[in-house]
């Protein structure tokens, strides 16, 4: 085909689908109460006129900063929206270029960033639901198929981040340390606060058999607890590190399924907590926050191996020439992080697994320094003992060793 003719054809084709004018616009909450803790998510629907004159309905996601003591403190301490905008406009854009450079046809692991309106602190993003993506029910957790897709994708994401770092496009100095491992305020209010609430919940309704475990958990004081958590994440300069997603759990990933209901694509969302450290922090965070407990227990070691194979194969795919970690190194780092993983799971899982929409009041949690804020009734919900009982025993054993 003649070049000039082809150019006219392409211009017309793209012009036909362009938005020429908005007729009307409306917005509504995109998530029910209790599904997002740092942001308000809006679904923005616009009736538009396209370049070919036809009308169409387009849907977008608007993301606004939440108010309140906890959200404001997080925003002030970690510049949540600024960090997320930087990830979308810098890091993910460079990852797009990297995929194009190496002919990676698996598709992006993120949604399209459209705009940031600074005047009202609103980020406009692609509406993944309009393309057939959905989240896993947080009260159920991920099955084996979803978990395997996440692990493969997380390894790919970390590999691309490491290649960008190697090219000087990511600097570890641009990111604050992960607060759940290094900041006393967040360790106390969220991690330690979750264990305090668990102790209360056990004593109020789990029976005499479990009271012994509650008593043992209550023996550890915060300063000792904080020291153990910090030491578990104190890695030397020889440890393989890269940019982490920072909040890799069920509500921050969306899946597209095939006709059999099996997941075939994934998109990570909510890039407000990026931090530079061992990728095992993302890995253990995901494994303990999002997978059905029985599936995690049965497959823990193979999950680590699957992630490792994805990480190293993608480092090779994208031309990384630096030193790669061994499987033994990844396993050793995961072992060191096990204290953090268990503590995080026992404080976090009862909230996310709860069928209520008022499992925790984060403002009260921060105002009380971790002493309050939890709805203790969540620890009496059906099936919870079976889901977290083995981890309580493991944590008690680990802390006493």
WOLIN-V233975 format. One record per residue. N is the residue number from 1. PSI is psi in whole degrees, 0 to 359 (none if undefined). OMEGA is omega in whole degrees, -180 to 180 (* if undefined). D_FIRST is the distance of its C-alpha to the first C-alpha in Angstrom with 2 decimals. Layout:
n psi omega d_first
N PSI OMEGA D_FIRST
N PSI OMEGA D_FIRST
//
This chain:
n psi omega d_first
1 140 178 0.00
2 138 -175 3.80
3 316 -177 6.32
4 321 179 8.63
5 316 -180 7.08
6 323 179 6.44
7 317 178 9.93
8 318 180 11.43
9 314 -179 10.58
10 316 180 12.16
11 317 180 15.00
12 318 -179 15.87
13 313 -179 15.93
14 327 180 18.22
15 326 -179 20.21
16 327 -176 21.05
17 358 179 22.90
18 148 176 24.60
19 120 180 28.34
20 328 -175 29.26
21 144 175 32.96
22 127 179 35.72
23 312 178 38.02
24 160 -178 40.60
25 143 175 41.27
26 157 179 43.94
27 152 179 44.98
28 158 178 47.26
29 134 -179 48.52
30 344 -179 46.03
31 146 176 48.72
32 165 179 52.31
33 139 176 55.23
34 358 -177 55.86
35 345 178 52.31
36 133 -169 51.52
37 338 -177 54.16
38 348 -176 52.69
39 158 169 50.20
40 124 -177 49.84
41 124 -179 46.57
42 143 171 45.28
43 119 -178 42.59
44 120 -179 40.95
45 128 -178 39.37
46 131 171 37.45
47 122 -170 36.45
48 163 171 33.40
49 128 -179 31.09
50 172 -179 27.35
51 334 179 24.69
52 5 177 23.99
53 349 -180 27.75
54 155 175 28.82
55 151 -180 31.74
56 163 176 31.80
57 126 179 34.31
58 144 -177 33.58
59 138 -179 36.07
60 169 175 36.96
61 130 174 39.86
62 134 -176 42.31
63 118 -177 44.67
64 149 177 47.88
65 136 174 50.72
66 154 173 53.83
67 178 -176 57.20
68 160 -173 60.50
69 312 -177 62.42
70 312 -179 60.53
71 320 -180 57.03
72 320 179 58.08
73 317 177 59.63
74 315 -178 56.55
75 317 -179 54.36
76 320 -177 56.73
77 325 -170 57.22
78 7 176 53.62
79 56 -170 51.48
80 309 -176 49.62
81 322 178 46.96
82 320 179 46.40
83 318 -179 45.95
84 317 178 43.53
85 319 178 41.39
86 319 178 41.40
87 313 -178 40.26
88 315 -172 37.37
89 339 -179 36.19
90 296 -172 36.92
91 307 -175 37.49
92 329 175 35.02
93 316 178 32.26
94 328 176 32.91
95 324 174 32.96
96 314 179 29.45
97 321 -179 28.36
98 316 178 30.39
99 319 179 28.76
100 320 -178 25.29
101 320 -176 26.65
102 11 176 28.08
103 35 178 25.49
104 113 -177 28.01
105 11 -179 26.43
106 344 179 29.75
107 164 -178 29.05
108 161 177 31.24
109 20 -175 35.00
110 163 177 35.38
111 170 -179 34.32
112 129 173 32.31
113 132 -177 34.49
114 312 -175 33.91
115 153 170 36.84
116 121 178 40.47
117 104 -174 42.78
118 331 -174 45.69
119 325 179 47.94
120 18 177 48.55
121 54 179 47.48
122 128 174 44.72
123 133 177 41.69
124 125 -176 38.72
125 163 171 36.78
126 139 175 34.34
127 101 -176 36.29
128 331 179 35.83
129 328 179 37.73
130 342 178 35.00
131 10 175 32.73
132 12 179 35.43
133 143 178 37.37
134 164 175 41.17
135 161 171 44.13
136 141 177 46.75
137 118 -174 50.06
138 335 -179 52.06
139 348 179 55.32
140 323 -178 54.09
141 171 -173 52.23
142 142 175 49.46
143 186 -175 49.58
144 318 -178 48.63
145 315 179 44.93
146 317 -179 44.40
147 315 -179 46.49
148 321 178 44.59
149 318 179 41.24
150 314 -177 42.81
151 317 177 44.31
152 318 -177 41.08
153 323 179 39.26
154 319 175 42.13
155 321 178 42.10
156 318 179 38.38
157 312 -180 39.01
158 323 179 41.96
159 316 179 40.12
160 320 179 37.35
161 320 -180 40.14
162 322 178 41.93
163 318 178 38.91
164 321 176 38.42
165 317 -179 42.15
166 333 179 41.93
167 2 179 39.31
168 15 -178 41.64
169 349 173 39.66
170 130 177 42.47
171 129 180 46.09
172 338 -178 48.96
173 350 -179 50.95
174 356 -172 48.82
175 138 177 50.15
176 154 177 53.62
177 153 -179 55.31
178 119 -171 54.98
179 329 -177 57.85
180 347 178 58.85
181 343 -170 59.77
182 351 -174 61.09
183 119 -176 62.26
184 325 -179 65.71
185 314 -176 64.96
186 326 175 62.13
187 317 -178 63.81
188 310 -172 66.92
189 323 -174 65.46
190 301 -175 62.80
191 303 180 63.52
192 322 178 67.31
193 324 177 67.52
194 322 178 65.79
195 320 177 68.39
196 318 179 71.21
197 321 178 69.89
198 317 179 69.58
199 315 178 73.22
200 316 -179 74.32
201 320 178 72.33
202 313 -177 73.85
203 331 -177 77.36
204 340 -173 77.02
205 8 -176 75.88
206 352 178 75.16
207 170 -173 78.72
208 325 -178 81.12
209 321 -175 79.05
210 346 180 76.36
211 325 178 78.77
212 319 180 79.47
213 322 177 75.83
214 319 179 75.81
215 319 180 78.94
216 321 177 77.40
217 325 -177 74.25
218 349 -178 76.43
219 336 -177 78.26
220 130 -179 75.44
221 159 -171 75.57
222 315 -177 72.60
223 320 177 73.08
224 318 179 73.24
225 311 -179 70.28
226 319 180 68.17
227 316 -180 69.12
228 318 180 68.04
229 314 -179 64.66
230 318 -180 63.98
231 329 -180 65.07
232 334 -180 62.76
233 16 -178 59.76
234 86 -175 61.17
235 144 -179 58.81
236 177 -175 59.19
237 345 179 56.59
238 350 180 55.89
239 136 177 54.51
240 126 -178 50.74
241 157 177 49.60
242 179 176 46.43
243 126 177 45.39
244 152 172 46.47
245 311 172 45.11
246 342 -180 48.74
247 56 -169 49.04
248 83 178 47.44
249 177 -169 48.97
250 311 -174 48.11
251 351 -179 47.51
252 25 173 45.09
253 142 -179 42.60
254 147 -173 40.52
255 147 168 39.14
256 131 -177 36.58
257 156 174 37.93
258 188 -174 36.51
259 342 177 37.78
260 0 -179 40.94
261 12 179 41.72
262 139 -176 41.08
263 134 -179 39.50
264 342 177 36.04
265 154 179 35.07
266 148 171 37.24
267 126 171 37.14
268 141 177 39.98
269 174 176 41.14
270 81 -179 43.97
271 45 -175 43.77
272 343 -175 47.00
273 44 178 49.07
274 142 177 47.10
275 157 -176 49.52
276 119 180 49.58
277 192 175 51.62
278 135 177 51.58
279 347 178 48.78
280 342 176 51.59
281 313 173 52.63
282 318 -175 49.46
283 310 -177 49.95
284 327 175 53.59
285 312 180 53.03
286 312 -175 50.44
287 320 -177 52.47
288 339 -176 55.62
289 336 -161 54.21
290 343 -174 51.70
291 144 175 52.39
292 127 -172 54.86
293 317 -178 58.04
294 323 178 58.74
295 319 177 55.24
296 314 -178 55.57
297 321 -176 58.99
298 335 -169 57.89
299 12 -171 54.73
300 309 -176 55.41
301 318 180 55.32
302 330 176 52.22
303 317 179 50.41
304 318 180 51.14
305 319 179 49.88
306 315 178 46.62
307 314 -178 46.04
308 316 180 46.93
309 322 177 44.52
310 315 180 41.66
311 307 -174 42.71
312 322 179 43.00
313 325 178 39.93
314 329 172 37.79
315 317 177 39.51
316 317 -178 38.38
317 319 -176 34.82
318 18 169 34.46
319 26 180 36.07
320 129 -176 39.50
321 1 -180 41.92
322 186 -179 45.09
323 130 179 47.93
324 149 179 47.25
325 155 172 50.05
326 163 176 51.73
327 322 179 52.22
328 320 179 55.91
329 315 180 55.28
330 317 179 53.28
331 321 180 56.04
332 319 178 58.74
333 319 178 57.13
334 323 178 56.76
335 318 178 60.42
336 326 -177 61.44
337 0 -175 59.54
338 325 178 61.16
339 313 177 63.84
340 315 -178 61.27
341 316 -180 59.27
342 314 179 62.37
343 315 -180 63.66
344 316 -180 60.34
345 314 -175 59.98
346 334 176 63.49
347 331 -172 63.12
348 317 -173 59.55
349 317 179 59.17
350 330 178 61.96
351 306 -174 60.21
352 334 -180 56.73
353 345 -176 58.15
354 144 178 60.39
355 352 -180 59.80
356 164 176 61.20
357 10 179 59.33
358 44 -177 62.20
359 329 -178 62.61
360 144 173 62.95
361 103 -174 63.50
362 330 176 61.99
363 314 179 63.79
364 323 179 67.10
365 315 -179 66.13
366 323 179 65.66
367 328 -176 68.66
368 7 -177 70.91
369 42 176 69.69
370 1 -177 68.62
371 338 -177 71.86
372 192 177 70.51
373 330 180 67.39
374 140 169 66.95
375 102 -172 67.68
376 341 180 70.03
377 339 -179 69.58
378 336 -179 66.22
379 357 178 68.18
380 6 -178 69.87
381 148 -175 66.75
382 134 174 66.68
383 352 -175 65.33
384 321 -179 65.16
385 317 180 67.91
386 330 -176 66.06
387 332 -176 62.88
388 355 -175 64.47
389 316 -179 67.90
390 326 -180 66.95
391 328 175 65.37
392 314 179 68.57
393 319 -180 70.57
394 320 -180 68.16
395 317 178 68.35
396 317 180 72.15
397 318 -178 72.28
398 319 -178 69.92
399 334 -179 71.84
400 355 -177 75.16
401 none * 74.06
//
